[in-house]
């Protein structure tokens, strides 16, 4: 008979989830799980959790009388069911006959587990319905009123999110006063907590923490709470199992109310419980949980909780909890013996925290908790980063937190803790921290020694295998679990692996010393790979899926482990620690193909792991001098030249082109962009297409940003550098297809850029000063100039539509539902291919005005006038205006954006780092043109670009190269650009000595200094005027987002 129960084994119904579950099971067996808030729920608990009780709604509670019943009475089914059928219960849903018994039984077992010499089970009121710890804690806040004062531990010192974090509702609704550890002892100072309580008179005091490793003094907390008439709320989440077992003192009998989660040391299902010994508070709590915080409870969790609390009453559970404490102390002793710093100076609970700051790199960078945790996870030890005393932000935690519940459950004892601590210490001491620039300051990164990492992975696996049976099925091997002693199938003494994934070409270029780019499909070449300094020879073959590498079978385990470690990105392979290989790629065993031997031409790589600099014939330097603008040549005209004239534009020569500087006024056009929208002719910009399998490889060789990280439909801002680090140009790269990239360059540099990148591709120009005969990667790229008529239908020029109404204007052109959705959903910095109003367009959310809503539109030049006119026709009623170079300049200055020739390169040779754009140069790339010079510039940088604003609205504009002075009259830099902002203030950009870049610094500027004539003071006559510099102030480098006031509806 047909039904719709969908009964059947998981393997038949959802094999993917079955396999995923098996993989997670194996992960938990193969790794040492040391997150203090995790534990292994016993099989019986998981079986209870998977019961049919999950099918039932049970809003409400069992009869109150059931609290006083014993387990024997609750399991008296005739009595319980008879009462239910005759008298029903308070729940909103029926069909809860057995759930009433289950919830009451769970409450009873919990009360018995937590009863002690001070309080009997009959006196403990239990609520088992909270879905997790945060809802449980939120329910307890119902005991007080919003705005009341709460005294709790600071999150950075060990408190929980619900203990008053400003991003949590506890910190939003209540007046939170935080206590911390004593700065001298790193431990709680109860006298200080008493002082704060006396001063602030809290309605509630919270004791209990997530990362402070000591058991609270419950009695002292009770005294403090009583002294100010406050509720004492104990968050027992982490140590509930220890308290239930009686191996630490329990807060039951001291606290007014207690919450705890049940999946930590209780080792039960994910859930939470609230306890109180006050019946009045119990009623408030019950109403707070339901209906105050949540609806229907998870009844299947009741079943798992009941089983967990039964286990918690056993002698074996008590021994388990004591062993947790013993193992923690054993860990601490060995950490101290190895010279690691213990945060908080120790622990008397289930957890210990290490201070990672003692691990320092050669540049002084300290190891971050995040990097330490990530590397240890790869090794097989799972723990978490954590703040420790002295940290200022959870995002920059310098500690790692670990606990012993899981490793104790599998049977590890004190002797095993020595090995666990040694593995952690060996890993930490093999890490090399370093810093690199990021968008918001320096980023802490690190590398680890390969041999130590692989050895520790084996040691973790072996320790786990002593206590648990690991599945030998090869299906659990790579990419899931893999080690340096993995075995590979041998064929005549040779083994083969496949290096595949979308970045395999770049990866192989760096990982192997031969010229992989010379390979054609199904051809091979002899190659060498440097594995942690050991040279191993083999054969590299190009096949459809990627690159095949073959070598002696005895060498393949270390080669595969090395390549996989390179892909993971943490292994040290160069003295320059920033270098890492593109990835991830995938290293899989494969059936080899034979292939045909490839003939290799001489090709000197600029870099590969383990390669040495050779002394070959240097390539010639590129002659940039011949690209200086020749003002004697007639100016070129864009396809919109006649259109601009018809609109009355003021035309001026710019970068060899006749361009509009304004149509009405700079101020009016500036305002149009900020308030509605503006349309800019940028069809003089250079537009190239880089395509083919080597497009990504080539672009990554010639620019500083990470092109490999650019996904289809995404873009990146970047720079062309010469081998000396000089800025050739800044540009935007758009990835329009898997192997196609639009490259948009400045009009003034178009000819130079085009010749430069073609010279690089043809290997006819110097690209590396340290290896002067080297050639750039990616020589098989296909380059096209899309403004060249030879491109035919592929020709493209650029048009910019900028401003908050730009999306609405674009959509008014008309489009299919699909293309309209593409435009509406287009994210900032992304590009899409659409047809709008019959025009075939590539449309990108990019621009040069600082507007959040902005588009650059790539259209065939023959269609450009029609598109321009149609946009103006549609957009003019909405406030759209044609805009010239003048407003483009004022808008980009207001937005803090650089202009080539002013803030980049130019007469003063401003470098990328000086322009404040170091985060756009990814020095983790192993090589690109100018990388070495950029690194040296970083070390020697003495100036940086700032944005400034004059303090008087009536002053004149400053000009490029005007001097900037400090308050003592010392020249500290030069103005690079200046304009009026939307509020009428004169603002600009200036390159200053790095000591004067802090916001609020006072500056003095001589405007139009070329025409300013100054006399010596002794030559001044009475009544004669002396030109003085005008005062300005440093403001944020980029505008800060405007905060919009919320207006109640």
N, C-alpha and C positions, 0 to 999 in steps of 0.2 A: 504494500500500500504506500502510495506517495505521501510524503510529508515534507515539511520545510524546516526540520531541525538541523539540517546540514551536519548530521552526525558523521563521524569518520575521523581517522587519525590525522594529525596535523601534517604528516608527511604527504598525504594525498590531497589535502585541501590547500595547504600553503607551505610548499616545500622550502620556499625562500626564508620564511620565518623560522621553520624548523632548523635549517642550516645555520642561520644567524644565531639562534639560541645555542646551538652546539659550539659555535665559534666563541661565543661569550663564555660558555662553560669552560672551554679549554683555556681561554685567557685567564680566568680566575684560578685555574690550576697551575699555569705556567709562570705566573708572575707573583711576586710577593706583594700582596695588597696591604698597604700600610696607611691608608687614609683613616684617621681616627674615627670618623663618623660612619664608617662602613663595617659591616660584619657579614658572615655567611649565615643566612637563615637555614636552619636544619631542613632536611627533606620533608619531615612531618609537617613543619610549619608551611612549607611551600605547597604541600598537598592540601592542607587546610585552606590556604589562600586560593587555590584553584577550585574550590567547591562550588556547588550550585547555589550557594547563598548569594553569590554575586548577581543573580538574576532578580533579586527582590528589592523593592522600595520599602523603606521603613522609617519614614519621617516621624519624629517623635521619640518617646522613650517607653521602656517597659513600666509596669505598675511600680510605684515607689516602694510598695511593701516587699518587692523582690530583693531589695538591697540587704535585708536582714536574714535572708534565707541562706542556708548552708549549701554546699555543692550537692550533697545527698538529697536535700529537699528540692533543689532546682531540677534535678534529674528524675524526680518522681513524676513521670509523664501523666499517669491518670489524674493526679492532683492538679498539675500545672495546666494540662489541656482542658480539664473539666472547668477550672476557674476561668480560663480564657473564653471558652464557648459560652459560659453562662453570663460572664460579666464583661467580656471583651477587654479592651485596653485603651490607653489614651492616644494611640497612634492614628495618623490620618489615613493610612492604608490598612486594609485587612489582608489576610493571608500571611500573618506574621506570627503564627502560633509558635513556630520553632525558633524564629529569630528572637522573640521575647526571652525564651529560655537561654539562647546563645548569648545575647548581650548581658543578661543578668549573670550568667555563669562567668563570662569574661570579667565583669566588674568584680565579682567575688574573688576569683583567682588572683586578680591584680591586687586587691586589698590584702589578701593573705600573703602575697609575695612581699609587700612593703610594710606589713605589720612589724612592730618591734617592741622593745621593752616599755616604751613610752606610750604607744598607741596600739590598740587592738584592731583587728580587721573590721570588726563591727563599727568602729568609730571613723573609718576612712571612707569618704564619699568619692566615688570614681566616675569619671566620664570618659568613655572610650571612643567617642564619635569624631573628635577632630581628625581631619584628613591628613594633616601633617603638623610640624612644629609651629610654623608661622601662624596658621589659623588658631591653634591652641593658645599661643601667646596673645594674639589679638583678642581672643575671647576674654582673657583675664583682664585686659584693659577696661572691660565693661564694669569692673568694680569701682572705677573712678570716672571722672568726667573730663571731656576734652578741655585742655588748658591747664589741668592739674599738673603739679610738679612730680616728676619721677626721677629717682636717683639710680643710675645704672652705670655699668662699666663701659668705658670708651671702646669703640669698635677696633681701633688700631692697637689696643692693648689686650684684646681678647673678647670683647663683647659681641653680641649677635646683632644682625640686621634689625631685628624687632626690638632691640633695646635702645632705640632712639636714633637710628640712622636718619639723616636729613632727607634721604630719598625714600624712606619707608613711612607709612602712615603714622607709625609710633612717634617718629620725629617731627611729623607735620602737625599732628593733632595735640601733642602734649608738650609741656615745658620740660625738656630733658636736661638734667644736670649730670654730667659724666664724671666719674672718678677714674683714676688711672693708677698704674703701679708707681711706686716710689722711684724717682730717677736714680737714687743711689743704690737701692737694693734690687730693683726690677721686680719687687714683690708688693702685694697689697699692704697698705698701711691703714689698719683699721681705725687708728686714731684720726687719720685724715678723713676717712669715710664718715666717722662720727662728726667731725667738724663741719663737713659739707651738709650733713643731715640737719645739724643744729642751725646752720645758717639758712638753708633753703626750705626747711620744713616740708619735705616731700610727702605726698599722699601714699606713695608706693616706693619701695626699694627693691631692686632686682639683684639677686645673687645667682651666680651661675654663668658659665662662659663657654665660648667655643674654642678658644685657643690659649687661655691662661691655664697652665698645667698643674695647678695645685688645687687640692680639695678645700673648698671654703670652710671657714669657721662659722658653722651655722649658729652656734650659741651666741657668738659675738654679733652676728647680723641681727639676731632676735633682739638683743639688748639695744642695739642702735635703733631698730624700727620702733621698739616700745618707747624709747626716749622721746620720739617725735610723733607718736601716734600713727605710724605708717603701717600699711600692709607690707608683709614680707613675702615677696613672690620669688620662688626659687625655680630657675630654669635648669632642670636636672638632665637635659637632653643627653649629654655625653656620658655621664657617669651613673645613669639610672641602674644599669646592671650591677655596678660595683656596690651601690647602696642597697639594692634588693638582696644581694648576696651577703651583706653585712661585713664586707671586707674594708669598707670605709664607713664613717659615721653617716647615718641617714638624716636628711632634713625633715623627715616625717616626725611631727611632734614639735618642730620649731617653726616651720613655715606656715603662713596662713593659706597659701595655695602653691601648688607645685605643678609644673608641666614637664613632660619629657617625650621625646620621640622613642619609638620602639624598635628602630632598625639599627641602632648603634650598639652599645654594650649589652642591651637586652637581647640582641641577635634575633629579633623577630621581623615581622613584615613592616613595610613602610606605613607608619601611622603615628598617632600621638595620643597621649592620655593626660587628663588633668585630675589632680588629687586635692582634696581639702578635708580637714577634720571639722569644719564648721558647717552645719546643715543649712544655715542661712546663706552662706556664700555658695554652697552647692547649688541652691536654687537659682541664684543669679548666674552662675557659670553655665548651668544647663540651658537656660534661656539665651545666654550669650552665644553658645555653640549653635543651638537650633531654637528659634529661627534667626538668631542674630547674625551669625557668620556664614552659615551654610544650610543647604537643604538636606536631601536624603543622605544618610551615612553609607559607608561601604560595608555592607553586612558580611561579605566574605572576609574582610579584614578582621572582624570580630572573631571569626573562627580561628584564624591564624594567631591572633593575640591570645586567645584562650589556650591554645597549644603552647605558645611561648611562655605564658605565665606558669603553666604547669611545669615546664622544664625549669623555669627560674626557681622553683621551690626545691629542686633536687640538690643533693650533695655534690654531684658532678658539676653542676652549674657554679656552685660556690668555689670548687677547686679551679674551674676555668677562670673565674674572676680574679682569684688570688694569683694565678699564673700570669695573667695580664700585667698585674703590678710587678711581679718578680721579673718578667721579661723587660719591662720598661727600665727598671733599675739596671739590669744587665747591659742593655743598650747604652745607657748613659755612661756607665763605667768604661766601656770600650771606646766610646766617642771621646771621652776625656783622655783616655790613654793614647789615642791617636792625635790629640792636639786640636780637636774641633771645639768650637765655642758653643756651649749650650745656652740658648736663650733662656732668660729667667733663672739662670744658674742651676737648673735642675727640674725635677718633677716628682710628684708623689701620686700621680694618676696614671691613666692609660696612654698618655701622649707625651711626646718630647718634641721640642723645636730646636732647630739648629740655626745659628747665625751664619749666613753665607758670606758676609762681608770680609771674613778673614781670607777668602780665596781672591787674590788680586792678580790682574794682568800686568804686563810690562808697562802699559800706559797708565797704570794706577786704577783702572776700572775694577770695581768689585763685582763679584758674582751675584746675580739677582736670583731671588727665590724662584721666579718663573723659569728661567733658563735651567737652573739646577733640577727642577721638577721634570722638565721636558726631557732632559738628557737621561735622568734616572728612569723615566718611564720607558725609554728606548732600551735601556739596559735590562729592565724587567722589574724595577722597584717602583710601585705606584704610591705617590704621596702628593701633597699639594703645597703650593707656595702660600706663604702666610706673612702678615705683618708681625713685626716684633717691636718691642720698645725702641723708639728712635725713628721709626718709619713715619713718613708724613702722608702717605697715600697707599690705599690698598692696591692701586695699579702699579706701584713700585715697591712691592714687598721684598724685603731682603732676607726673609727667613723661609725655611721649609718646615712643615708640620707633619709628623708621622705618629702612628699609633700601633699598638700591638694586638688588638682584638683578633683580626683575621689570621695573622701569622701564629697566634696562640691557638686558635681553633684547629689549625691543621696539625698541631702537635709539636711545634718548635718550642724548645725550652731555653734556659739561660745559656747553655753551651752554644746553642745555635745562634743566639743573639750576637755573640762575638763575631761570627762569620758575617752575619747581616750587617753589623756596624762596620766591619772591615771593608765589605764590598762598597758601602756608601762612601766611606772615607777614601778608598782607592779611586772611586769615580770622581769625587769632588776635587781631590788633589791632582787629578789628571786633566782638569778643565783649565782652559786658558781664556779668561775674560778679556774683552776689549770693547771699545765704544766706536760708534759711527754716527754721523749726523742724521737727524730725522726732521720731519716737518715742525715738531714742537720741542726740539732740543736733542740732546744726545741719547742714543739708544744703546742699552746694554746688551751685548751679544757674547757668545763664547764658542770655542771649539774644544774638542776632546781628543786625546791621543787614541788612535785606532786600536792599538794592541790592548790597552787597558779596557777600553769599552767592550771589545769582543771577549776578552777573558772574563770580565764581570758578567756578561750575558750568560756564558757557560756556567759560571758558578751559581748564578741565580737559578738557572734551569736544573742543575744538579741538586740544589738544596730542595727545590720543589718536588723533584722526582723521588727524593727520599721519603716523602710523606704522602704523596698523591700519585696515582697512576696517570701518566701522560699518554695521550692517544698517539700511537706511532703511525697512524694512517698518513700517507704523503699529502692527502688533501688538506691537512692542517699545516703543511709547510708554507713556503713563500707564496703569497705575500703576507700570510698571517703570522707565522712564527718561523724564524730562520736564524741560523747560527753559523759560526765560522767552521764548524766541523760537519756541516751538511755534506752529504755524498752525492756525486753526479754520475750519471751513466757513462761508462767508459766504452769507447769504440776504437779499438787499436791503440789504446793508451791515450786517446784524446777525448775531451768532453767539450760540449758546446752550450753556450747561453745566448739568449736573444735580448738585446737592449732595445726596448721599444717604448712608445709614448710620444706625444706630440713634440717634445723637446729633445728627442734622441739625437738629432743632428748636432745641435750645439753641445750637448753633453759629450758625445763621442769626440768632437774636435778637441776638447780640453782633456779628456780622460786618457786618450791614446796619443802616442807620439807620431804616428804616421799621418799621411794626408788623406783623411777619409773623404774629403770632398772630391777627390779624383775618381772615386769608385762609381762605376755605372751599375745598373741593376744586374745582379747575379755575378758580379766580379768580386775578386778578393785581392788583398794585399797583405804582405807580411807587416807585422806591427809589434810595438813594444808598449807595455803599460808599466808604470811605476806604482807599485803597491806598497805604500808606507816605506818608500825608499828602496824596495826590492824590485829590480827590473825583471819582468816576465815576458817572454816572447810568445807570439801566437799569430793567429790569422784572423783578419777582419773582412767580413763579407757583407755586401749590401743586398738586402732582400726586401720584398714588399712590406713586411711588417716592421722592419727596422734594421739594426746591424747585428750580425751574428759574429760572436767571438769564440774561437777555438784555441785551446792550449792543452798542455799535459794534464791528464786527469788529476794528478797529485797536487797541481797548482790551482785547479779550478775553485776549490772551496774558499781559499783566501781571496782570489780574484773576485768571485761573486760577492763575498762579504764586503770587500772594499768598495765595489761599485754600488752596492746597496747602501752602504754607509754614506758614500758621496751623495747619493740621491736624497737620503734623509736630511743631509745638510749640516751636520754638527761635527763631522770628523775633521781634524786638522790635517791639511795636506801641503801647506805652504807657510813660510814664515810670516807672510802678510795674511794675518788671521781673517781679514775681511773677505777674502776670496772664498767663493763657494761656486759649485757648478750649477748650471740650470737644472731645474727639476720641478716635480718629481719625474723620474723615468722608471721603467720597470725592468727588472733583471730576472728572466725566467729561463729555466732549462728548456732546451729545444732539440728537435731532430735536425741535424745539420744538413744543409744543401752543399753541393760540391763547389759550384761556381767556376769561373774562368779567371786566371791570374790577370790582374790589371797592370798596365804599364804606367809607371809613375814618373812624372816630370819633377824637376827640382822645385820644391815649394817649402819655404822657410816659415814655419808657424810663428806667430808673435808670442804664443804661450801655449804650453801644455804641461800637465803635472809631471814634475821630475825632469823636464827638458832643460838643457843648458844653453846659455847665450853663445852663439857662433859668431865668428869673425868673417863675415862674407862681404861682398861688394855692396856698399850702401846705395839705396835708391835715392834719386834726386829729390830735393825739397820742392814743394809746390810754390809757384810764384804768385803770391796773393797781391803783390803790388800793382799788377797790370789791371786790376779790377777797380781802381779808383775811379770815381764818377767823372766823366768827361762832359763838362758843361757846354762844350762847343757843339756837341751832337744834338740834333733836333729831338725834342721830347716825344716819347711814344704816347699813343692815345689808346685808352681802353674802349671796349665796344660801347660804352655809355657816354663817350665824350660829347657827342651832339646832344644827347639827352640832358646832360648837365648844363650845357650852354642854353638850351631851351628853357631850363628851369631858373636861369639867371644866376648860376653859381659863379662865385669868384674862383677862377682857375689859377693855379700856381704850379711851377715845376717841382716835382718831388720824386727823388730816386730815379730820375730819368723819364718820368711820366708827367703828363699834364693832368693834374688832379684837382677836384674841388676842395677848397679850404673851408668854405661855408656857402650857404644858400641865403639865409636870413641873418643870423648871428650865431656866434659860438654859444652864447648864453642860452638862446632860445632852443637851439638844437640839443644842447646838453640837457636842458630841462625836459625836452620831449622824450629822450631816452629814459630818464629817471622816472618820469610820470606816465608815459604811454609806450612809445616805441620809436626807434630811429632806423633808417635804412642807409647802409654804407656801401659804396662801391669799393670793393677790395679785389677786383678782378685783375689788378696788376700784380698780385701775389703769385709766386711760383707754385705750381701744382704738379707733382710728379706721381708716378705709379711705380711701386716696387712689387714685383710678383715672382712667383715660382717657389719651389721648395726651399731655396736659400734666401728668400726675402727676409725672413725673421733673423736669420744668422747674420746677414749683411748689415741690416739696420742696427742690430745690437753691437756690431763692430764699430760703427761710425758715430753713434750717439751715446750720451752718458746715461740716459734713463733705461729702464728695463723693458725692452720691447717684447721679450718673451712672456712677460706678465700681462700683456695687453690681449684681452679676449676679443673675439669677433664682435664688432659693434662698439668697441671701446676705443679710447684715445689716450694719448699721453703727450704732455709738453716736455720738450727736451732740447738739447744743444748739440751742435756740431763743434767739436774741438779739434785743434791741430795738435801735433805731437808735443808742442810746448805748452799746451793748455790754454792757448789763446782762443777766444770765442769767435768761430767763423760765422755762426748764426744761431738764433733760437728758432724753433719750429714746432709744429704739431704733427704727430703721426696718427692716422686713423686706420684701424684695421677693419676693412669693409668685407673681406671674405677670409677664408682660412689661409690662403697664400697670396692675398692682395692687400697692399697698404697704400693709402694716399699719404703723401708727404707734402706739407704746405710750408713754404719758406717765405722770408721777407722779400719784397719786390726789389729792394736795393741790393740784395745779395743773390738774386736769382741766377745770373750768369755764372758767378763765382761758385755758388753751391753746386750747380749742375756739373760744371767742369771738375770740381773737387771730388764729388762722389763717383764720377765716372773714372777719374784717374785712380782713385782708390780701388775700384772694382777691377780695373785693368792691370793693377799691380805695377803702376808706372811712377809711383810717388812714395816718398818716405812716410811711414805711418807709425814708427816706433823708434825713438832715439836710442833705447837700450839694445834693440835688435834691429839695426838699420837696414838689414837686407830682408826683413820680414814683410810678409804680405797679409792683408786683412782677410778674415774669413768671409765666406759667402760670395765667392767670385762668380757663381752661376746664376746670380740674381738677374732678373730682367728689369731694366730701367726704362721708363718712358716719360717724356715731358708732355704733360697733358695740355699745355698751352700751345704746343707745336701742331700746326695743321696736319702733320703727318699722322697724328693720332686719330684723325677722322672723327667717327662717331663717338670715340672715347674721350674727346676733348672735354675739359672741365675748367671753369673759372669760378671764383669765389664771390659770394654776395653775403653781406652780414645784415641780419635783422635782429635788433637788440632792444630789449625792454619788456616790461611785465605783460604787455598785451600782445607780444609776438606770437604766442601760440594761437590765440583767437584769430589774428590776422592771417596766419598761414592756413588755418583750417577753412577760412572763408574762400580760399581758392577753389575748394571742392575736392573731395577725395572719396575713395571707397571706404567702407566701414573698417576694413583691415588697415588701410594706410592712415586713416584718421586716428585709429587706436594706437598705431605706432608713434604718431606725433604726440598724442596726449600722454603716452606712457614713457616717452623718451627721457631717460635720466640725464642729469648734468654730466657732460663729458662723454656722451655716447652718440653714435651715428646710425642712421638707418637709410635704406633705399626706398623711396616712395614716388608715387605719381600724384602731383597736386595740380589741379586745374589744367591737366593735360601735359604738364612739364615733368620730364624725367629728372629726378633730383636725388642727390645724396644730401641729407639734412642732418646736421650735427648740433648738439647742444653745447656749443663752444662760442667764444667771443673774446673781445679785447676791451670791454667796457666795465667789467665787474658786475654786470647785471646777472641776477640769479636766473632769469628767463632770457635766454639768448640763443640765437641760431646762426650758423654759417651754412650757406646753401651752395652746393656745387652743381652747376648747370652748364650745358653746352654754350659756348660764347655766342653762337648765333641766336640762341633763345634768351640771352640775358636781357636785352632791351625790353622785350615783351613781358618778361617776368617782373622786371623793375617797375614798369608802368602799371601792370596789373596789381602789384602789391600796393603801390601808392593810391591807385583808384579805390581799392578795397579799404585800405588802412587810414587814409586821410580823415574820413569822418570820425575815426576812433582816436585821432591825435598823432598818427604816424607822420613823421617828417623826414625828408631826405637830409642826410647829415654829411658834413665834410671832415677834412683832416683836423680842423681846429677842435671840434667837439670830441673827435676820437682821442685827441691828445689830452684834453682836459678830463675826459671820462677815465682814461686809463691811469692818469696821474692820481686822480681822486681814489681810484681803486688800488693804488700802490703797485701797478704793473710796470715792468721794465720795457724800454724801447731800445732796440739795437742801435748803437752809436751814441746813446746817452747813458743808460745804466749798464749796458753790456758793450764791451770792446770800446770803440771810439778812440779819440786821441789819447785818453788816459789808460787805455787797455784794461778796462774793468773786467774782472774775472767772474765766473759763475758764483763762486762762494762769496765774493764781495757784494754781489747783487742780492745776497740773502737767499740764493736758490740752490744751496748745496743738497737739499733733500731730493732734488730732481736729478742728481748724479748718483747713480747706484754703484758705489765702489765695491759692493759685494760681487759684482760681475768680475770675472777673472781677468778679462782684458777688454778694452776698447781704446780707440785712439785718444790720447791725452790723459789716460788714467793715471799714469805715474806722475805726470806734471801736476795734475789736479791734487793728488795726495800731498805733494810738496807745497802747493799753494795753501792747502788747508793748514799745514803746520806753521806756515810763515805769515798767515793772514793778519793784517794790521788795521784794515778798514772794512766798513760794511755800510750798506745802503739803509737810510732811514727815511721816513716820511715826516715832514714838518708842516707847521701852519704858523703864519704870522699872527701876532697877538692884536694887530690893528687892521681893521678892514680897509682902511684908506690908503694903504701902502701900494707901491707899484709892484708889478711882477718881477721876480728874479729871473735870471737867465742862466743858461748852461755855462758852467765854469765860474760863476760868481763865488767869491770866497765866503766861507763860513767861519765865524770866530767864536771862541768861548768867552766867558764873562771877564776874562783878563786880557782879551784882545789877541789871543793866540789863534792863528789860522789852523783850524782842525779839519778842514775838508772843503769840498766844492759842491755847489748846486749842480744837479744834472738835468732837472726838469722843473717847471713851475706852471701853475694854472689856477683858475678860480673854481672852487667847488660849488655844489648846488645851493649852499647857504650863503654864498657871496664872500667866503673867506679865501684869501690867497694861500695856497698850499703847494707843496712840491716834494721833490725827492732830492736827497743829497748824500754824497759819499763821504762818510766821516770816520775819523779815528774811532776805534772800537770802544774807547773809554767814554764816549759821549752819546751812546745810543739808547740809554734808558729813557723810557717814557717820562715826559715832564722836564727833561733837561732843557735849560735855557740856551738859545743860540742867538747870534747876531750875524746878519747877512747884509753885505753890500750889494744891492740890486744894480743890474746893468753896469757892472764894474768896469767894463771896457771904456765906457764913456764918462766914468767918474774921475775927476781930477782932484787930487788931494794936495794941499800945501803943508809945509812944515808949520807947526804952530807959531814959530817966531816970525813967520812971514805974513800972518793974518793981521788985517787992519781992523780998527774998531767998526762995528756994524757989519762986517763981512760974514757971510754964512759959511759954515763948515759942514760938509756932507757927513752924516753919521749913519752907521749901520742900523737896520731895523731889527727889532726883537722878534724872535720866533721861538717855538717850542716843539720838541720832539713828540710826535703822536704815534699811535700803534702802526706797525709796518703795513698792515692791511686793515681796512675798515672793520670794525666790530659789528656783528649782526644787530640790527635795531630791535629793541624790545618793545613789542606792541602791547599796549595796555588792554587787559581783558575787560570788556564791558558787559555787565550782566544783561541777559536777554529779557 
